[in-house]
Structures are given as C-alpha cells and as structure tokens.
Amino acid sequence: MLDVSIRKQLESFELDVAFSAPLGITSLLGPSGAGKSMTLACIAGLETPDSGRIALGDTVFFDHDSGINVATRHRRVGFVMQDYLLFPHLDVRHNVAFGLKGLSRAEREVIVDEALARVGLGEFLDRSPSDLSGGQQQRVALARALVTNPSLLLLDEPFSALDGPTRAVLRRDLLDLQRTLGLPVIFVTHDLAEAYLLADQIVVIEDGRVIQIGPPGTVVYRPATRSVARLTGNNNFFEGELVAREAEGTLIRVGELTLAGPPMALPEGMPVELGIRPERIMLLRKDLPVGNRANIFRGRVVNEMTDGFNYTLFFRLNGEKRLASGGYDLEITLPAHVYERLHVDKDKDWSVTFRRNDIHVFGAT
C-alpha cells in the first residue's frame, strides 16, 4: 500500500493531495495542469514536497517532520514518462540495462532479456530507438522501468502520443503485466475512457486538490461534485428544489417542470443541484407503448454531432416549460447503431425519458 499525503507550493496553486494506493492500478485523473505529474514526481523523489509524508508499506520515502527524504535511486520505483527519455545513441539492450548497477555483464544480459521478453521485444535487442515505432519505444521504456525489480510503478500518460490501435494493445498489456507483477501502479491520465478501462481506483485531482476517490463506476455515476461530473462526461446540470417525497422517491422542481427523482434524506424545500448523464436519456420508440415511465418529455433534436461511433444529440423541450434557458435542454448520447435504427437523421421529433435513479443529486445521501 502506497500512502501519500503531501503539500507543495506551485506557481499558480498549492498542491495538497492525500490518497492511498493498494495493489492494482490507481489512476490520477484530472485536466492538464491539475498537479498529477507533480504528484508522481514527488513520489519518485524527483521533486521534494514542502511538507507531508510518502510511504510504501513500512518503507518511508519522505517524511518532512522526521527529516527523511530517500534519494530517487534508493526508492525502487519504476517511472515511465510521457516522452520515454530513451538514449538515442544506445541500442535497446543498453537502454534497458542503463539502470542496472553492480552486476556482471552476464547477469545484466539475463535480466534485460527477461524484461524485453515480458514486454514482447525479445527480438529487438540491437535496434536503435529511432528504428522503433512509438509503441515499441514505450515498451522499451517500460522494460527499463522493470529491470530494477521495482516495488512501485509510476506511469505518466505513457500512451498519450500513440495511435488508437497501439494504445488499445498496450492498455491490455499493462493490465496483464500488473496482474503478473502484483505491485501498486500509479497511472496519470486526463482520458476518462483510459482511466475507466485500466483503473481499480480513480483519484480525481483538480487545481492541486483531491476532489474524489473511488472505483471507476462510483466516480462516473456518483460524482461528488459538478466538477467531477463534468470531467467524467456529463453536461446536463440543473438547479432545483426538493418539493415532496413519495413512495418511490422524491419530486424535484426544476423551473416550471417537476422531475421524479431518487430517494433522498434531504428536507422538503431544500435547494438541490442535479445532473443526468447523457447516455442515460432514452428516445422512446414510436411503435411501442410508453408504459409506466417517469420523466417523459416531448421535444425536438435541434442539433447533433458524431465521432463515428456515438451521436451527441441536443434536445429542446416543446412549449414554454423548459429545463434550461438556452438553445437546448438536454444533451443525449446514442450509439451509432441506435441512431441509425431509429432514423433520427430523418425524424427529429421525439419523446425522451430517464429513470428516477439516473438523476444524480450532488451532496445527497
């Protein structure tokens, strides 16, 4: 278990983070400039916090009050940076062996061969970094981090410069590698999909502060704040008031409309802030009965965009009673095959619905 609790004054804000990372992959997720890479540098010993403590199990890396600050080379931490930092004048074998000290040539060769075989580069020993693809260079950097038999692996956006197919392969390889090694991995990213795919735990950092820690599903579907919700892909936010409780949950007034919301231990009349994830809003098929559904609204798709895999629809409610005052009320995400099956390109008038429990009320218990 890695335990981190540090503070460090940076140019534009104070980094003040505290979290624990058990065996498995912990992702530090946040926008660029949030303090993620500086946190990794402090763990590795490349930067020194102003105060706090960093410990891996019983081994203390840094303790300001006790005057402990273990040098980077003695922390047994493997570190893979975004640009890999391979030596252009050394071949693959010597790049990987660079951190091995005090061993015979034969011992170094055995360790390097094992590390390169582990990352699938056993046949590339004599290649120059310039002769490798970006994915292969990343594997060399990972092998170099592993040859010292680290107790902790730090990865600072190592896949960000790679193409999509290569990223997909290396993500899978990283999962397999972590299961084999059985050590804590701290993985920095600003990519939610990457964090969700890889992480056992996500630590959300914004402006140098930890604003939520939890499993990926909790962070995405039960965000602690509007900021976390926006960072994890939600753009539907509303201000409302809890007006009543009923057997199935609560009633929330948003503007002149009333939504059927989830159960909440909040008093009636309480102002609330709520969010509805775009993929949780459904278009109702016109050839099927509506049934007993809550939160049904008529409206029109007024704009849309697609990345080829999903469509983002901008939906405006009919009439004067609206959820929002802008050009649209709801942002809806549909898989491309659903969009095509419903012929949304030709028919823009729809009824939409979302379930009570798909309304997330920030701060509710």
Buried (B, 14 or more C-beta within 10 A) or exposed (E): EBBBBBBBEEEEBEBBBBBBBEBBBBBBBBEEBBBBBBBBBBBBBBBEBEBBBBBBEEBBBBBBEEEEBBEBEEBBBBBBBBEBEBEEEBBBBBBBBBBBEEEEEEEBBEBBBEBBEBBBBEEBBEBBBEEBEBBBBBBBBBBBBBBBEBBBBBBBBBBBBBEEEBBEBBBEBBBEBBEEBEBBBBBBBBBBEBBBBBBBBBBBBBBBBBBBBBEBEBBBBBBBBBBBBBBBBBBBBBEBBBBEBEEEBBBBBBBEBBBBBBBBEBEEEBEBBBBBBBBBBBBBEEEEEEEEEBBBBEBBBEEBEEEEEBBBBBBBBEEEEBBBEEEBBBBBBBEEEBBEEBEBEEEBEBBBBBBBEBBBBBEBE
